[in-house]
């Protein structure tokens, strides 16, 4: 009787920990975002940098552009974007020409632009002042919890 009293709570605890780590329900739930571009039409016609996403660990598609805002700041925009949902997915600006593996961000260096607002749709991220765009030439959709590159876009 005693082993059974111990096994049931341990199994429940293990199941809860597994759910927290992997969040399997996120595989079936899309978070949609539809933000407008925070620049005027004249500024929007000439992005500073642009790229197209390719898939790595998860199917990822869409376009990315970098725009200078009226106040001098920089904004990164994901447009017609779609990828898998997951736990702790972030947008990284990476100091590399492209990201095709899971080692490049740590090896090359990156700027974390914040959590992915949604796995589907148009969205904007602020690039911190002083970021050297001649050095940071790729965008990675990065799962921080599992150190996995969902997809990336080289910027040119």
C-alpha positions as CSV (number, residue, x, y, z in Angstrom):
1,X,0.0,0.0,0.0
2,X,2.8,2.5,0.9
3,X,4.5,2.4,-2.6
4,X,1.1,3.1,-4.2
5,X,0.6,6.2,-2.0
6,X,4.0,7.5,-3.2
7,X,3.7,6.6,-6.9
8,X,0.4,8.4,-7.6
9,X,1.5,11.8,-6.3
10,X,4.9,11.5,-8.0
11,X,3.3,10.6,-11.3
12,X,0.9,13.6,-11.0
13,X,3.9,15.9,-10.2
14,X,5.8,14.5,-13.1
15,X,2.8,15.1,-15.4
16,X,2.5,18.6,-14.2
17,X,6.2,19.3,-14.7
18,X,6.1,17.8,-18.2
19,X,3.1,20.0,-19.2
20,X,4.8,23.1,-17.8
21,X,8.0,22.4,-19.7
22,X,6.5,21.4,-23.1
23,X,3.1,23.2,-23.1
24,X,1.7,20.8,-25.7
25,X,-1.6,22.7,-26.0
26,X,0.4,25.5,-27.7
27,X,0.9,23.2,-30.7
28,X,-2.8,23.6,-31.5
29,X,-3.4,27.2,-30.5
30,X,-2.4,30.1,-32.8
31,X,-1.9,33.6,-31.3
32,X,-2.7,36.1,-34.0
33,X,-1.4,39.7,-34.2
34,X,-2.3,42.5,-36.6
35,X,-0.2,45.5,-35.8
36,X,0.2,48.4,-38.2
37,X,3.5,49.7,-39.4
38,X,4.5,52.6,-37.0
39,X,5.9,54.8,-39.8
40,X,4.5,57.1,-42.5
41,X,3.8,55.9,-46.0
42,X,6.9,57.6,-47.4
43,X,9.2,55.9,-44.7
44,X,7.5,52.6,-45.3
45,X,8.4,52.5,-49.0
46,X,12.1,52.3,-48.2
47,X,13.1,49.9,-45.4
48,X,16.7,50.0,-44.3
49,X,17.0,46.2,-44.4
50,X,14.8,43.4,-45.6
51,X,14.7,39.6,-45.6
52,X,12.6,36.5,-46.1
53,X,12.2,33.8,-43.4
54,X,13.3,30.2,-44.0
55,X,12.4,27.3,-41.8
56,X,14.7,25.5,-39.4
57,X,13.3,23.4,-36.6
58,X,9.7,24.5,-37.4
59,X,8.0,25.8,-40.5
60,X,8.5,29.5,-40.6
61,X,7.5,32.0,-43.3
62,X,7.0,35.7,-43.9
63,X,9.0,38.8,-44.5
64,X,11.1,41.0,-42.1
65,X,12.0,44.7,-42.6
66,X,13.8,47.2,-40.5
67,X,12.5,50.8,-40.6
68,X,13.8,54.1,-39.2
69,X,11.0,55.9,-37.2
70,X,10.3,59.6,-37.2
71,X,11.9,59.9,-33.7
72,X,15.2,58.3,-35.1
73,X,14.5,54.9,-33.5
74,X,14.5,51.6,-35.3
75,X,11.6,49.1,-35.7
76,X,11.8,45.5,-36.9
77,X,8.6,44.4,-38.6
78,X,7.4,40.8,-39.3
79,X,4.8,40.8,-42.1
80,X,2.8,37.9,-43.5
81,X,4.5,36.0,-40.7
82,X,3.7,32.5,-39.5
83,X,5.5,29.9,-37.4
84,X,4.7,27.3,-34.8
85,X,3.6,28.4,-31.3
86,X,5.7,27.3,-28.4
87,X,6.9,28.1,-24.9
88,X,9.2,31.1,-24.4
89,X,9.6,32.0,-28.1
90,X,11.6,35.2,-28.7
91,X,12.7,37.4,-31.5
92,X,16.5,37.7,-31.8
93,X,18.6,40.0,-33.9
94,X,21.8,37.9,-34.5
95,X,25.3,39.1,-35.3
96,X,25.7,36.7,-38.2
97,X,24.8,36.7,-41.9
98,X,22.2,33.9,-41.4
99,X,21.1,31.4,-38.7
100,X,20.7,27.9,-40.0
101,X,21.5,26.0,-36.8
102,X,21.0,26.2,-33.0
103,X,24.5,27.2,-32.1
104,X,24.9,30.5,-34.1
105,X,23.1,32.9,-31.8
106,X,25.2,32.0,-28.7
107,X,28.4,31.9,-30.7
108,X,27.9,35.1,-32.7
109,X,25.9,37.1,-30.2
110,X,22.4,38.4,-30.3
111,X,20.0,41.2,-29.2
112,X,16.8,39.9,-27.6
113,X,13.9,42.0,-29.0
114,X,11.4,40.4,-26.7
115,X,8.8,37.7,-26.7
116,X,7.1,36.8,-29.9
117,X,3.8,38.6,-29.8
118,X,2.0,36.0,-31.9
119,X,2.9,33.1,-34.1
120,X,0.7,34.4,-36.9
121,X,0.4,37.9,-38.3
122,X,2.1,41.3,-38.7
123,X,4.0,42.6,-35.7
124,X,6.6,45.2,-34.7
125,X,9.6,45.2,-32.3
126,X,11.7,48.0,-31.1
127,X,15.4,47.7,-31.8
128,X,17.4,49.1,-28.9
129,X,19.4,52.4,-29.6
130,X,23.0,51.8,-30.4
131,X,22.4,48.5,-32.1
132,X,25.0,48.2,-35.0
133,X,22.9,47.0,-38.0
134,X,26.1,46.4,-40.0
135,X,26.9,43.6,-37.4
136,X,23.5,42.2,-36.6
137,X,22.4,40.9,-40.0
138,X,19.9,38.1,-39.3
139,X,16.6,37.6,-37.4
140,X,15.9,34.3,-35.5
141,X,12.6,33.1,-34.1
142,X,14.2,31.4,-31.0
143,X,12.7,29.1,-28.4
144,X,14.7,30.1,-25.4
145,X,13.4,27.2,-23.2
146,X,14.8,24.6,-25.5
147,X,17.5,26.6,-27.4
148,X,16.0,25.9,-30.8
149,X,15.9,28.1,-33.8
150,X,12.4,27.9,-35.3
151,X,13.3,29.9,-38.4
152,X,15.4,32.8,-39.5
153,X,15.8,35.5,-42.1
154,X,19.1,37.0,-43.3
155,X,18.9,40.8,-43.7
156,X,20.3,42.7,-46.7
